[in-house]
Amino acid sequence: MQGLSVFDPAALAVLAPFRERPPFEPLTSREREVLTLMAEGMSNRSISDALSISEHTAKFHVNAVMAKLGVQKRTEAVTRAVRLGLIIL
């Protein structure tokens, strides 16, 4: 009823190696906002307009998100974020 899942500890031990590890550093609230906008396909310019920040600052946040998630491309960042449960598409 509360949306919780119950698993047998033996089953979790089998599945544990396949889970992705969370990022080393948690994302800030601003980085989560930027990640959500990245998932919507927004460019740095569009992100800067939506958040009322400079394009340079938007690019800085995008790069920080990608570094924390350990990826090289925006699409990889979105994919990893979905797998980690940081965003829902």
CYANA upper distance limits for C-alpha pairs under 8 A (distance plus 0.5 A):
  7 PHE  CA     11 ALA  CA      7.22
  7 PHE  CA     12 LEU  CA      7.22
  8 ASP  CA     12 LEU  CA      7.03
  9 PRO  CA     13 ALA  CA      6.75
 10 ALA  CA     14 VAL  CA      7.10
 11 ALA  CA     15 LEU  CA      6.86
 12 LEU  CA     16 ALA  CA      6.24
 13 ALA  CA     17 PRO  CA      8.32
 15 LEU  CA     19 ARG  CA      7.42
 20 GLU  CA     83 ARG  CA      7.98
 20 GLU  CA     84 LEU  CA      7.34
 21 ARG  CA     84 LEU  CA      8.29
 22 PRO  CA     84 LEU  CA      7.01
 23 PRO  CA     68 LYS  CA      6.42
 23 PRO  CA     69 LEU  CA      5.98
 23 PRO  CA     70 GLY  CA      8.09
 24 PHE  CA     68 LYS  CA      7.26
 25 GLU  CA     68 LYS  CA      6.62
 26 PRO  CA     68 LYS  CA      8.07
 27 LEU  CA     31 GLU  CA      6.14
 27 LEU  CA     32 ARG  CA      6.66
 27 LEU  CA     65 VAL  CA      7.50
 27 LEU  CA     68 LYS  CA      7.88
 28 THR  CA     32 ARG  CA      6.75
 29 SER  CA     33 GLU  CA      6.85
 30 ARG  CA     34 VAL  CA      6.74
 30 ARG  CA     61 HIS  CA      8.29
 31 GLU  CA     35 LEU  CA      6.51
 31 GLU  CA     61 HIS  CA      6.43
 31 GLU  CA     62 VAL  CA      7.92
 31 GLU  CA     64 ALA  CA      8.08
 31 GLU  CA     65 VAL  CA      6.62
 32 ARG  CA     36 THR  CA      6.67
 32 ARG  CA     86 LEU  CA      8.39
 33 GLU  CA     37 LEU  CA      6.90
 34 VAL  CA     38 MET  CA      6.58
 34 VAL  CA     47 ILE  CA      7.35
 34 VAL  CA     58 ALA  CA      8.07
 34 VAL  CA     61 HIS  CA      7.35
 34 VAL  CA     62 VAL  CA      7.18
 35 LEU  CA     39 ALA  CA      6.68
 35 LEU  CA     62 VAL  CA      7.84
 35 LEU  CA     65 VAL  CA      7.53
 35 LEU  CA     77 ALA  CA      8.44
 35 LEU  CA     78 VAL  CA      7.63
 36 THR  CA     40 GLU  CA      7.05
 36 THR  CA     87 ILE  CA      7.29
 37 LEU  CA     41 GLY  CA      7.17
 37 LEU  CA     42 MET  CA      6.24
 37 LEU  CA     47 ILE  CA      6.95
 38 MET  CA     42 MET  CA      5.77
 38 MET  CA     43 SER  CA      7.73
 38 MET  CA     47 ILE  CA      8.29
 38 MET  CA     74 ARG  CA      7.60
 38 MET  CA     78 VAL  CA      7.65
 39 ALA  CA     75 THR  CA      8.39
 39 ALA  CA     78 VAL  CA      6.15
 39 ALA  CA     89 LEU  CA      8.15
 42 MET  CA     46 SER  CA      6.07
 42 MET  CA     47 ILE  CA      6.56
 43 SER  CA     47 ILE  CA      6.63
 44 ASN  CA     48 SER  CA      6.56
 44 ASN  CA     55 GLU  CA      6.53
 44 ASN  CA     58 ALA  CA      6.17
 44 ASN  CA     59 LYS  CA      6.33
 44 ASN  CA     62 VAL  CA      8.29
 45 ARG  CA     49 ASP  CA      6.78
 45 ARG  CA     55 GLU  CA      5.96
 45 ARG  CA     58 ALA  CA      8.07
 46 SER  CA     50 ALA  CA      6.59
 47 ILE  CA     51 LEU  CA      6.62
 47 ILE  CA     55 GLU  CA      8.22
 47 ILE  CA     58 ALA  CA      6.81
 48 SER  CA     52 SER  CA      6.13
 48 SER  CA     53 ILE  CA      5.32
 48 SER  CA     54 SER  CA      5.98
 48 SER  CA     55 GLU  CA      5.59
 48 SER  CA     57 THR  CA      7.97
 48 SER  CA     58 ALA  CA      5.87
 49 ASP  CA     53 ILE  CA      7.12
 49 ASP  CA     54 SER  CA      8.27
 49 ASP  CA     55 GLU  CA      8.47
 53 ILE  CA     57 THR  CA      6.84
 53 ILE  CA     58 ALA  CA      7.25
 54 SER  CA     58 ALA  CA      6.84
 55 GLU  CA     59 LYS  CA      6.67
 56 HIS  CA     60 PHE  CA      6.70
 57 THR  CA     61 HIS  CA      6.77
 58 ALA  CA     62 VAL  CA      6.68
 59 LYS  CA     63 ASN  CA      6.62
 60 PHE  CA     64 ALA  CA      6.67
 61 HIS  CA     65 VAL  CA      6.63
 62 VAL  CA     66 MET  CA      6.78
 63 ASN  CA     67 ALA  CA      6.57
 64 ALA  CA     68 LYS  CA      6.59
 65 VAL  CA     69 LEU  CA      6.66
 65 VAL  CA     77 ALA  CA      7.97
 66 MET  CA     70 GLY  CA      6.45
 66 MET  CA     71 VAL  CA      5.75
 66 MET  CA     72 GLN  CA      6.92
 66 MET  CA     73 LYS  CA      7.72
 66 MET  CA     74 ARG  CA      7.61
 66 MET  CA     77 ALA  CA      6.28
 67 ALA  CA     71 VAL  CA      6.79
 67 ALA  CA     72 GLN  CA      8.20
 69 LEU  CA     77 ALA  CA      6.93
 69 LEU  CA     80 ARG  CA      7.62
 69 LEU  CA     81 ALA  CA      8.11
 71 VAL  CA     76 GLU  CA      6.50
 71 VAL  CA     77 ALA  CA      6.47
 72 GLN  CA     76 GLU  CA      7.48
 72 GLN  CA     77 ALA  CA      8.23
 73 LYS  CA     77 ALA  CA      6.88
 74 ARG  CA     78 VAL  CA      6.88
 75 THR  CA     79 THR  CA      6.65
 76 GLU  CA     80 ARG  CA      6.48
 77 ALA  CA     81 ALA  CA      6.48
 78 VAL  CA     82 VAL  CA      6.69
 79 THR  CA     83 ARG  CA      6.83
 80 ARG  CA     84 LEU  CA      6.60
 81 ALA  CA     85 GLY  CA      6.59
 81 ALA  CA     86 LEU  CA      5.53
 81 ALA  CA     87 ILE  CA      6.43
 82 VAL  CA     86 LEU  CA      6.40
 82 VAL  CA     87 ILE  CA      5.74
 82 VAL  CA     88 ILE  CA      6.47
 82 VAL  CA     89 LEU  CA      7.86
